[in-house]
Amino acid sequence: MADDMSGEVIRRARGAVAALVLAGLVVAPWVVDDYTTALLARTLALALVGVSVALLTGVAGLPTLGQTAPYAAGAYACAVVGSRISDVGVVQLVVAAGAGALLAALTVPLVVHARGVIVLMITLAIGELVVTVLGRWRSVTGGTDGLAGIPAVRPFWGLPALASDQARYLYALVVVATLIGVVLVLLRTRAGLVLRAGRDDETRLRASGHRVALHLSGAHIAAGAIAGAAGSLLVVAQQYISPADFGFDTSALLLLGVVIGGTASVGGALVGAALVIAVRDWLFGVLPGYAPLVLGALFVATVYLLPTGVTRARGRLRPPAAPAHQPTAAEQATVPELRR
């Protein structure tokens, strides 16, 4: 009974914190200066990529260092469309998400049949390969110089262009909030349950007749679409992109943020990724040359002290009483009677 009450209090506290964070994000552009507002918009884009990392790493059980690949594909697709075809935000967003999903679909055979560290190495290689291609394909990507002078975006047809940092930030915030809401809803469906079941007990899930590879492929493609959409937000935020925006350091920081926030928590991954990016930018100014060392120490401390992330640290800090048996995700996915 006490545990139930404690859990309810924690859920309400998390809801209150989420509401306060959202309110703070909404009023932020009227409180901070234009530079900080632009920085927050770029942070939102990277945090959305962090959500795609959490979807693969924590929910589907495919640890990844390569989500910068669909992120880059979406960004460059958005930049090309914005410069040559349409400056409408919804068009650019759909094209960017499609580019990210397409790249993820092309790499499905390489990723979904591997596990553990092998997945990390494969995704890292894919990410580095994409960055190399972007640096050499000068006729489309501008090479290492990148693409500059991308026109300001209009959210919908008939609306004015987003000419200020405040407007671009609010556009990014609306898109990120909408996509995260969609992800949270989908994770509560049977598909999300099956993904968690495969992560917890893949052998049992296969034995029950589920097509694990098909579900993992869908998660991989969906994560690619989310990362691609984040790429379009990066273009909107800074109106310039280059291969340097998608290097290994970005992949490592995103994974660090997801680990800190909790790999199985979408909200935690969002907050963790945003926190790591913000700390990195702050440390570069305060401790020039030492920021990677501090972030590395933070990563080691988090993995050692809070292996499940700060959002799930309660069980680590206070050993729970022995609870009654609760069905695992694998049991819920394979035994229909338990869900009734």
Secondary structure as UniProt FT lines:
FT   HELIX           2..27
FT   HELIX           28..30
FT   HELIX           34..54
FT   HELIX           55..59
FT   HELIX           68..84
FT   HELIX           89..106
FT   HELIX           108..111
FT   TURN            112..113
FT   HELIX           117..136
FT   HELIX           138..141
FT   HELIX           143..145
FT   TURN            157..158
FT   HELIX           165..187
FT   HELIX           190..200
FT   HELIX           202..207
FT   TURN            208..209
FT   HELIX           212..238
FT   HELIX           243..246
FT   HELIX           248..261
FT   TURN            263..264
FT   HELIX           266..286
FT   TURN            288..290
FT   HELIX           291..305
FT   TURN            307..308
FT   HELIX           310..312
FT   HELIX           314..317
FT   HELIX           329..334
FT   HELIX           336..339
//
